[in-house]
Amino acid sequence: MDPKTLQCTGLIDLGRLGTADRYADLALMIANAEENWAAPDEAERAFAVLFNVLGIEAPDRERLAFYLRLDPLTWG
């Protein structure tokens, strides 16, 4: 809300708000970001940086894949 005009200036989507496995969010974030990376090596480099920043030494790729398969079943 803009305090001067009282107009809505943004929206926070709470459609998936809740406590869950963070891999559910990470899987969707990676899938969306991969659409913007030009080359597979860029995607892999970004993947490594992300998990390094998060302090996850050995990302569970099977868990990521599981959540990518599950998402369309839960949200169509």
Beta strands, then each sheet from edge to edge (+ up, - down):
end
